[in-house]
Amino acid sequence: MWQALQQRYRSALRYKLLVLVLLPLLLAMAASLAYTLYWLNNYTLETLHFTVRHDLALARRAMHAVQEEYQSELRRLAESVEFRAVLQRADAAGIERLVRRTRETKGFVFLHVTGVAGDWLFEAGGGHKRSSKPSPLTDRGARGIAGAALEVFRAEDLLRESPVLAKHALSPQGGEAAETEPGALMLRFVQPIHDAQGRVTMALDGAVMLNHNRTLLDAIRQHVFGAGARHAGSVPVVSLVLENKRIAAATSEIGDLDFGAVSAAVRPAPGADSWVGRDQLEHATLISAYGPLYDVDGQRIGLLHVAFAEQPFLEARWKAAAWLLALFLFATGLAAWIAVRGVRTVFKPIERMTAVVRATADGADRRIGKIDSQDEIGELARQFDAMLDHLQEHHREIEQAATVLERKVAARTQQLAKKNVKLQETVELLERTREQLILAEKLSALGQMAAGIAHEINNPAAVILGNLELLAAELGEAARPVGHEIDLIAQQVERIRHIVTGLLQFARAGPADGSVEEVDANRLVKEVLPLVEYGLRPRGIHVATALTAQRIVTCNLFDLQQVLINLIVNAGNAVADGGHIDVRTRDAEEGGVVIEVQDDGAGIPEDQLQKIFDPFFTRNPQRGVGLGLSVSYGLVRRHGGRITVASRVGVGTTFEVWLPERATHQPAIDKKQNLTIQEMSYDDHFA
């Protein structure tokens, strides 16, 4: 089946065009889809990481705002008229009442009025003097500097305050104290109290415990995430980690969190602002951000954790990917349907023309007939039928002339039967005359055919050039990205017109009309190879070059391009799949430049080698009508050069083109004069 598909691709232009249209489209769309999915995945992950990192920054601001709020409460208490009045009276009961009211209403776990040395004032101590935990905060408070910072209270520090506080802080959920509890994380505040002379005489020392403080974390979570989640089904989480254990959390979706150890993998590296990534919490995958918490001494003591569920965003991403895939399949199917329908309408007339050409090459008398298409293809089909009629008429005339000539030759041969030597010379003369007559008739037919083709090709070529110039003018600057392609199209259309003109010049045996210019043979080979590789690359044919020519020749660039293209295309038709073609240039000993095209194909039999430059002679009618080498021969001769061939069956063929440094028009000569050049030693070409 694969071989059948390959045969269809090689033998039908329709399938080639379908492959050339659909394959790049499918590859481009598949690549676009893959890149879009890749970009969507990375963009989603980057967006989630950016969002959770932003949420961590908001949580830090919220925590700082809470800290400022507590600090303001202590400042208002210290500066209130009522508090200063009871301090002035040294009313211990009044001071204790105001302090207790602030502690209970604002959520402080402890709040003391202390001296500058940290000892508690106005509190019953059972005869023992009690003092607060020493801290840089209390030292700064003694100097009149208010401050707040995170501090870790160990078991002995909590017992200093209250056994009840120690039991509550060191139990996982308010139960019995746990031996593995790292301690209590306190947000501690110190507010200095000044006397009438502005001296610091006392201070307010208080703290808010963060262990199991869901109220404070709920306030932070509300500030970060708002009233609801970011996405339907997402789980906003705010938690605190002391050392390596989670001590407090606020979430409304997961439920009670496991207040166990936290993996060391989520801890930010030293000097890093945060750690962002996937985190597994209570069987839920979260997008988490962990930021370090520092105590009053600047030491890292814990982590602030902000997260939300990843699953809703993954579901949205896969849903978008599914829609992209469905759109890709729909667009691909629609493009394929349009391409198949379009190719069918375009190539139906061409297939009819191809069938007529093959039948004519086999000797059948067929015509294309009526074609409904009114475009260039329809016009070409009608002109092709007219050309076949002309060719058939001329063929009849040639046969009649040949019949008359053969009769005259037979009569003359009978008269000169006794003169063997003279008879032989006469027969040879008649044979040459017959060949020249046939060649003249063929050239006459070629001239009429070329005139019709030139008229029909030059008109659409002119339309293409005109519309191409109009297209470039209308697009203006927008045409700049495809300016090279527009110039290439214009060059190739001009080349088509030049080829047709050259065909007419060859058929009329007249001088070349095109202008000549200095041409670098090496550069010419490099420019021609991309024009023929489209037909060689699919067959695996390798083209090697050895460009050593140093001289510059003056000739018509388009003529030389046409000759080189014909030789390389013929070489490609001669070699098998995977074959080799060598293109070489060198300076000729007699001056000028030599261009060689050598293939490793089947070679040309000796009896056909004498005819390869004849018009309409072809060894493979399915690949052409036999005009390429004949036209190339005429083009080279018009520039004063020569084209020769050497071949060996089973080994390969070499065509050699010699061009003088300055092109000079040469009249057409009998190809028999060229045979002495063709019959050169084979070893000169295949050493």
C-alpha positions in Angstrom: 0.0 0.0 0.0 2.9 2.4 0.8 4.4 1.7 -2.6 1.1 2.5 -4.2 0.9 5.8 -2.4 4.5 6.6 -3.4 3.7 5.8 -7.0 0.7 8.1 -6.9 2.7 10.9 -5.4 5.4 10.6 -8.0 3.1 10.3 -11.0 0.3 12.8 -10.2 0.7 16.5 -9.7 -2.6 16.6 -7.8 -1.2 14.5 -4.9 2.1 16.4 -4.9 0.2 19.7 -4.5 -2.1 18.2 -1.8 1.0 17.0 0.1 2.8 20.4 -0.4 -0.3 22.3 0.8 -1.6 20.0 3.6 1.7 18.8 5.1 3.1 22.2 6.0 -0.3 23.3 7.2 -0.6 20.2 9.5 3.0 20.6 10.8 2.5 24.4 11.4 -0.8 23.8 13.2 0.5 20.9 15.2 3.6 22.9 16.2 1.4 25.9 17.1 -0.9 23.7 19.2 2.1 22.1 21.0 3.7 25.5 21.7 0.3 26.9 22.9 -0.1 24.1 25.3 3.5 24.4 26.5 3.0 28.2 26.9 -0.3 27.7 28.7 1.2 25.3 31.1 4.2 27.5 31.9 2.1 30.7 32.0 -0.4 29.1 34.4 2.4 27.9 36.7 4.2 31.2 36.5 1.0 33.1 37.2 0.2 31.0 40.2 3.7 31.4 41.6 3.5 35.2 41.0 0.1 35.3 42.7 1.1 33.4 45.8 4.3 35.4 46.1 2.2 38.5 45.9 -0.2 37.1 48.5 2.8 36.4 50.8 3.7 40.1 50.5 0.2 41.1 51.3 0.2 38.8 54.4 3.4 40.4 55.6 1.8 43.8 55.2 -1.3 42.6 57.0 0.8 41.3 59.8 2.6 44.6 60.1 -0.7 46.4 60.1 -1.9 44.2 63.0 1.4 44.9 64.8 0.8 48.7 64.3 -2.8 48.4 65.6 -1.6 46.7 68.8 1.2 49.2 69.2 -1.4 52.0 68.8 -3.6 50.5 71.5 -0.7 50.6 74.0 0.2 54.1 73.0 -3.3 55.3 73.5 -3.4 53.6 76.9 -0.1 55.1 78.0 -1.1 58.6 76.8 -4.7 58.5 78.1 -5.8 61.0 80.7 -7.3 58.4 82.9 -4.2 56.2 82.9 -2.0 59.2 83.7 -4.3 60.2 86.5 -4.2 56.8 88.3 -0.4 56.7 87.8 -0.1 60.1 89.4 -2.2 58.9 92.4 -0.3 55.6 92.4 -3.7 53.9 92.4 -2.7 50.3 92.1 -6.3 49.0 91.8 -7.1 51.6 89.1 -4.0 50.8 87.1 -4.7 47.1 87.3 -8.3 47.7 86.2 -7.2 49.7 83.1 -4.5 47.2 82.2 -6.8 44.2 82.6 -9.5 45.9 80.5 -7.0 46.6 77.6 -5.6 43.0 77.9 -9.0 41.3 77.7 -10.5 43.5 75.1 -7.5 43.6 72.7 -6.3 40.0 73.1 -3.0 40.4 74.9 -2.0 37.3 76.7 -0.1 39.4 79.2 0.3 43.1 79.8 2.4 44.6 82.6 3.4 48.0 83.9 7.1 47.7 84.5 9.9 49.8 85.7 12.9 50.7 83.6 14.6 47.5 84.9 11.8 45.3 83.8 10.3 44.6 87.3 6.5 44.5 87.5 4.7 47.4 89.2 1.3 47.5 90.8 0.9 43.7 90.8 0.6 41.4 93.8 3.6 39.2 93.8 3.1 37.2 97.0 6.1 39.0 98.6 8.4 38.1 95.6 9.5 40.7 93.0 8.6 39.5 89.5 10.0 40.8 86.2 9.5 40.4 82.5 11.7 38.3 80.2 14.7 40.4 79.3 14.7 41.5 75.7 16.3 44.2 73.5 12.7 45.6 73.3 12.7 46.3 77.1 16.2 47.8 76.8 15.0 50.2 74.1 11.8 50.9 76.0 13.9 52.0 79.0 15.6 54.5 76.6 12.2 55.8 75.5 11.9 53.9 72.2 8.7 52.1 71.6 8.9 48.9 69.6 7.4 45.5 68.6 9.0 42.3 67.5 8.5 38.5 67.4 10.0 36.6 70.3 10.0 32.9 71.2 8.9 32.1 74.7 10.2 28.8 76.0 8.5 26.8 78.8 10.5 28.7 81.6 9.5 32.0 80.0 5.9 31.1 79.9 6.0 29.8 83.5 7.4 33.2 84.5 4.2 34.7 83.2 1.6 32.1 84.3 1.3 28.3 84.5 -2.1 28.6 82.8 -0.5 30.4 79.9 2.3 27.8 79.6 -0.3 25.0 79.5 -2.3 26.7 76.8 0.6 27.7 74.7 2.4 24.3 74.8 -0.6 22.1 74.0 -1.5 21.3 70.3 -5.1 22.2 70.6 -5.5 23.6 74.1 -5.2 20.2 75.9 -2.2 18.7 77.7 1.1 20.2 77.1 3.3 18.5 74.5 7.0 17.8 75.2 7.8 18.3 71.5 6.3 21.8 71.3 9.1 24.2 70.4 7.6 27.0 72.5 5.2 30.0 72.0 5.6 32.6 69.3 4.8 36.0 70.8 4.3 39.3 69.1 5.7 41.4 71.9 5.2 45.2 72.4 7.0 47.7 74.6 5.6 51.3 75.1 7.6 53.7 77.3 5.7 55.9 79.8 7.1 59.4 80.4 6.6 61.6 83.5 5.8 65.3 83.5 9.5 66.2 82.8 9.6 63.8 79.8 11.7 61.1 81.6 11.1 57.4 81.1 9.9 56.1 84.4 7.9 53.1 83.4 6.8 51.0 80.4 3.9 48.9 79.2 5.2 45.4 78.3 2.6 43.2 76.5 2.4 40.4 74.0 -0.1 38.6 71.7 0.5 34.8 71.5 0.4 33.5 67.9 0.1 29.8 68.8 -3.4 28.7 67.9 -4.4 32.3 67.3 -6.9 31.7 64.5 -8.5 35.1 65.1 -5.4 37.0 64.1 -4.7 34.7 61.1 -8.3 35.0 59.9 -7.8 38.7 59.9 -4.7 38.3 57.8 -6.4 35.8 55.5 -9.3 38.2 55.0 -6.9 41.0 54.1 -5.1 38.7 51.6 -7.9 36.8 49.9 -10.9 38.9 50.6 -14.3 37.6 51.4 -14.0 34.5 49.2 -11.6 32.3 47.4 -9.7 33.3 44.2 -11.4 30.6 42.2 -14.4 28.4 42.7 -13.2 25.5 44.9 -9.9 27.0 45.8 -8.6 26.7 49.5 -7.0 29.9 50.9 -4.6 29.0 53.7 -2.6 31.2 56.1 -0.4 29.5 58.7 2.6 30.1 61.0 5.5 27.8 61.5 7.8 28.0 64.5 11.1 26.4 63.8 9.9 23.2 62.0 6.4 22.9 63.4 3.1 24.5 62.4 1.7 26.3 65.4 -1.3 28.2 63.9 -3.4 28.1 60.8 -6.5 29.8 59.2 -8.5 27.9 56.5 -12.2 27.4 55.9 -12.0 24.5 53.5 -9.5 21.9 54.6 -10.6 21.8 58.2 -8.3 21.2 61.2 -4.7 21.1 59.9 -2.1 18.7 61.1 0.1 20.7 63.5 3.0 18.5 63.0 6.5 18.9 61.5 7.0 20.9 58.3 9.3 19.6 55.6 12.7 21.3 55.5 12.3 21.4 51.7 9.9 24.4 51.9 12.2 26.5 53.9 13.7 29.5 51.9 17.4 29.3 51.3 19.7 31.5 53.4 19.3 35.1 52.1 16.2 34.2 50.1 13.0 36.2 50.5 10.7 33.3 50.0 10.1 29.7 48.8 7.4 29.2 46.2 6.1 25.9 44.8 3.8 22.9 45.2 3.1 21.8 48.8 1.0 18.8 50.0 -1.2 19.7 53.0 -4.0 17.4 54.3 -4.1 15.4 51.0 -4.6 18.6 49.1 -2.0 20.0 46.6 -1.5 23.7 47.3 0.5 26.5 45.6 2.4 27.7 48.6 4.7 30.5 49.5 6.8 30.4 52.7 8.5 33.6 54.0 10.9 33.7 56.9 10.0 35.3 60.3 12.8 37.0 62.3 12.9 37.7 66.0 14.1 40.9 67.7 17.7 39.8 67.3 17.3 39.3 63.6 17.5 35.5 63.8 15.2 33.4 61.7 12.7 31.7 64.0 9.9 30.5 61.8 7.9 30.9 58.6 4.8 32.7 57.4 2.8 30.4 55.0 0.3 31.6 52.4 -1.3 29.1 50.0 -4.4 28.2 47.8 -5.6 25.0 46.1 -4.0 24.2 42.7 -6.8 21.8 41.5 -9.3 24.4 40.2 -6.6 26.1 38.1 -5.5 22.8 36.7 -9.1 22.0 35.7 -9.4 25.3 34.0 -6.1 24.8 32.2 -7.1 21.3 30.9 -10.5 22.7 29.8 -8.7 25.4 27.8 -6.4 22.7 26.3 -9.4 20.6 25.3 -11.0 23.5 23.5 -7.7 24.2 21.7 -7.4 20.6 20.6 -11.0 20.6 19.4 -10.4 23.8 17.5 -7.2 22.4 15.9 -9.0 19.3 14.7 -11.9 21.3 13.3 -9.6 23.7 11.5 -7.4 20.9 10.2 -10.5 19.1 8.8 -11.9 22.2 7.2 -8.5 23.1 5.6 -8.1 19.6 4.2 -11.7 19.6 2.8 -11.1 23.0 1.1 -7.7 21.9 -0.3 -9.1 18.7 -1.8 -12.1 20.5 -3.3 -9.8 23.3 -4.7 -7.3 20.9 -6.2 -10.0 18.9 -7.9 -11.4 21.9 -9.7 -7.9 23.1 -10.8 -6.4 19.8 -11.9 -9.2 18.2 -13.7 -8.4 20.1 -17.0 -4.7 19.5 -16.5 -5.3 15.8 -16.1 -7.2 15.7 -19.4 -4.4 17.6 -21.1 -1.8 15.1 -19.7 -3.8 12.1 -21.0 -3.9 13.7 -24.5 -0.1 14.4 -24.4 0.6 10.8 -23.4 -1.7 9.4 -26.1 -0.1 11.6 -28.7 3.4 10.5 -27.6 2.1 6.8 -28.1 1.0 7.7 -31.6 -2.8 8.0 -31.0 -4.8 10.8 -32.5 -6.7 12.4 -29.6 -7.8 15.9 -28.6 -8.6 17.5 -25.3 -12.0 18.7 -26.5 -14.3 21.3 -24.9 -13.3 22.6 -21.4 -15.7 24.8 -19.4 -12.9 26.6 -17.7 -12.4 30.2 -19.1 -9.1 30.9 -17.3 -5.5 30.5 -18.6 -5.7 26.7 -18.3 -8.8 26.6 -20.5 -7.2 28.9 -23.0 -4.0 26.7 -23.0 -6.1 23.6 -23.7 -7.8 25.2 -26.7 -4.5 26.4 -28.1 -2.9 22.9 -27.5 -5.7 21.3 -29.6 -5.0 23.8 -32.3 -1.3 23.1 -32.2 -2.0 19.4 -32.5 -4.1 20.0 -35.6 -1.2 22.0 -37.1 1.3 19.3 -36.2 -0.8 16.6 -37.8 -1.1 18.6 -41.0 2.6 19.2 -41.2 3.2 15.6 -40.4 1.2 14.6 -43.5 3.1 17.0 -45.6 6.4 15.7 -44.4 5.3 12.1 -45.1 4.2 13.1 -48.7 7.5 14.9 -49.3 9.4 11.9 -47.9 7.5 9.6 -50.2 8.3 11.7 -53.3 11.9 11.9 -52.3 12.2 8.2 -51.7 10.8 7.6 -55.2 13.3 10.0 -56.8 16.1 8.3 -54.9 15.0 4.9 -56.0 14.8 6.0 -59.7 18.2 7.7 -59.4 19.7 4.6 -57.8 18.6 2.3 -60.6 20.2 4.7 -63.2 23.5 4.7 -61.3 23.6 1.0 -60.3 26.7 0.4 -62.5 28.6 3.2 -60.8 29.1 1.8 -57.3 31.4 4.5 -55.9 29.4 7.4 -57.3 26.2 5.7 -56.2 27.5 5.5 -52.7 28.3 9.2 -52.6 24.9 10.0 -54.1 23.1 7.9 -51.5 25.0 9.6 -48.7 24.2 13.0 -50.1 20.5 12.1 -50.4 20.5 10.8 -46.8 22.0 14.1 -45.6 19.5 16.0 -47.7 16.6 14.0 -46.3 17.8 14.6 -42.7 18.2 18.3 -43.3 14.7 18.5 -44.9 13.1 16.7 -41.9 15.0 19.0 -39.5 13.8 22.0 -41.5 10.2 20.8 -41.2 10.6 20.1 -37.5 12.0 23.5 -36.9 9.2 25.1 -39.0 6.7 23.2 -36.8 8.6 24.2 -33.7 8.5 27.9 -34.8 4.7 27.8 -35.2 4.2 25.9 -32.0 6.6 28.3 -30.1 4.8 31.4 -31.5 1.4 30.1 -30.2 2.8 29.1 -26.8 4.7 32.5 -26.5 1.5 34.4 -27.2 -0.5 32.5 -24.6 2.3 32.5 -22.0 3.4 36.0 -22.3 -0.1 37.4 -21.8 -0.7 35.8 -18.4 3.0 36.5 -17.5 2.4 40.2 -18.2 -0.8 40.1 -16.1 1.1 38.4 -13.2 3.9 41.1 -13.3 1.3 43.9 -13.5 -0.7 42.6 -10.5 2.5 41.8 -8.6 3.6 45.5 -9.0 0.1 46.7 -8.0 0.1 44.3 -5.0 3.5 45.7 -3.8 2.4 49.3 -4.3 -0.9 48.8 -2.5 0.8 47.0 0.5 3.5 49.6 0.8 5.5 49.1 3.9 3.4 46.1 4.8 5.0 44.2 1.9 8.5 44.6 3.3 8.6 41.2 5.2 7.8 39.4 1.9 9.8 41.7 -0.4 12.3 39.0 -1.2 9.6 36.6 -2.2 7.9 39.3 -4.4 11.2 40.0 -6.1 11.8 36.3 -6.6 8.4 35.8 -8.2 9.0 38.8 -10.6 12.4 37.3 -11.5 11.0 33.9 -12.3 8.1 35.4 -14.4 10.7 37.4 -16.4 12.7 34.2 -16.8 9.6 32.4 -18.2 9.2 35.2 -20.8 12.9 35.0 -21.6 12.7 31.2 -22.1 9.8 31.6 -24.5 11.7 34.4 -26.4 14.8 32.1 -26.5 12.7 29.3 -27.9 11.5 31.5 -30.7 15.0 32.7 -31.4 16.2 29.0 -31.6 13.4 28.0 -33.9 14.1 31.0 -36.2 17.9 30.5 -36.0 18.2 34.3 -35.5 20.6 36.2 -33.3 19.9 36.5 -29.5 17.9 39.5 -28.6 18.7 39.6 -24.8 21.4 41.8 -23.4 24.7 40.3 -22.2 26.4 40.9 -18.9 29.3 39.7 -16.9 28.4 36.3 -15.3 30.3 34.4 -12.5 29.8 30.7 -13.4 30.3 29.6 -9.8 27.6 32.0 -8.5 25.3 31.0 -11.4 25.6 27.3 -10.3 24.8 28.3 -6.6 21.7 30.3 -7.8 20.4 27.5 -10.1 20.7 24.6 -7.6 17.8 25.8 -5.3 15.5 26.1 -8.4 15.9 22.4 -9.2 16.3 20.8 -5.8 12.5 20.6 -5.3 12.5 17.7 -7.8 15.7 16.1 -6.6 15.4 16.1 -2.9 12.3 13.9 -2.6 14.1 11.2 -4.6 17.2 11.4 -2.4 19.4 12.6 -5.2 22.6 14.2 -4.0 24.2 17.1 -5.9 27.9 17.7 -5.4 29.7 20.8 -6.6 33.4 21.6 -7.4 33.5 25.2 -8.4 37.1 26.2 -9.3 36.5 28.6 -12.3 38.2 32.0 -11.8 37.3 33.8 -15.1 34.2 35.9 -15.7 32.2 35.4 -19.0 29.9 37.8 -20.8 26.7 36.3 -21.9 22.9 36.4 -21.4 22.3 35.3 -17.8 18.8 33.9 -18.5 20.1 31.8 -21.5 22.9 30.3 -19.4 20.4 29.6 -16.5 18.1 27.8 -18.9 20.9 25.6 -20.3 22.2 24.7 -16.8 18.6 23.9 -15.5 18.0 21.7 -18.5 21.2 19.7 -18.0 20.6 19.2 -14.3 17.0 18.2 -14.8 18.0 15.7 -17.5 20.6 14.3 -15.2 18.0 14.0 -12.4 15.7 12.1 -14.8 18.6 9.8 -15.8 19.7 8.7 -12.3 17.9 6.3 -10.0 16.6 7.4 -6.5 19.5 8.1 -4.3 21.9 8.8 -7.2 24.6 11.4 -7.5 25.0 14.4 -9.8 28.3 16.4 -10.0 28.4 20.0 -11.2 31.9 21.4 -11.8 33.3 24.6 -13.2 36.9 25.3 -14.4 38.9 27.7 -16.5 39.3 26.3 -20.1 42.8 26.1 -21.6 41.8 27.9 -24.7 40.1 30.7 -22.6 36.6 31.0 -21.3 34.9 28.7 -18.7 33.8 25.1 -18.8 30.7 23.9 -16.9 30.3 20.1 -16.5 27.2 18.2 -15.4 28.0 14.5 -14.7 25.5 11.8 -13.5 25.8 8.1 -12.5 22.7 7.1 -14.4 22.1 4.3 -17.0 24.0 6.1 -19.7 23.0 6.7 -23.4 23.4 4.0 -26.1 25.8 4.9 -28.9 23.0 4.8 -31.6 21.0 7.4 -29.6 24.0 9.6 -28.7 23.9 11.1 -32.2 20.3 12.2 -31.9 20.1 13.7 -28.4 20.3 17.3 -29.7 17.5 16.7 -32.3 14.2 18.6 -31.6 11.5 16.3 -30.3 13.9 13.4 -29.7 13.4 12.0 -26.2 14.4 8.8 -24.5 11.5 9.0 -22.0 8.3 10.6 -23.5 6.6 10.6 -20.0 9.2 13.2 -18.8 9.2 15.6 -21.7 8.8 16.2 -25.5 12.5 16.4 -26.4 13.1 20.1 -26.7 15.3 20.8 -23.7 18.7 19.7 -25.1 17.8 21.1 -28.6 17.0 24.5 -27.1 20.2 24.4 -24.9 22.3 23.5 -28.0 20.9 26.5 -29.9 21.4 28.9 -26.9 25.1 27.8 -26.4 25.8 28.1 -30.1 24.3 31.6 -30.3 26.8 32.7 -27.6 29.8 31.3 -29.6 30.2 28.3 -27.3 29.8 24.6 -27.7 28.1 21.8 -25.8 29.4 18.2 -25.9 28.4 14.9 -24.4 30.2 11.7 -23.4 28.4 8.6 -22.1 28.9 5.0 -21.3 26.0 2.6 -20.7 25.7 1.5 -17.1 28.2 4.1 -15.9 26.8 7.6 -16.6 26.8 10.6 -18.8 28.8 13.9 -18.8 27.6 17.1 -20.6 30.3 19.8 -21.0 29.5 23.4 -21.9 32.3 25.7 -23.0 31.7 29.4 -23.1 34.1 32.1 -24.4 34.9 35.0 -22.3 32.9 37.3 -24.6 29.8 36.0 -26.3 29.8 36.2 -30.1 26.8 35.1 -32.2 27.5 32.0 -34.3 25.3 30.8 -37.1 23.7 27.4 -36.8 25.9 24.6 -38.0 25.3 21.0 -39.0 25.4 18.9 -35.8 27.5 16.4 -37.7 30.4 18.8 -37.3 29.9 18.5 -33.5 30.3 14.7 -33.5 34.0 14.9 -33.6 33.8 16.6 -30.2 31.2 14.2 -28.9 33.4 11.2 -29.7 36.2 12.2 -27.3 37.8 9.6 -25.1 35.6 8.3 -22.3 38.5 8.3 -19.9 38.7 12.1 -20.2 35.4 12.4 -18.3 35.3 9.3 -16.1 38.8 8.9 -14.9 
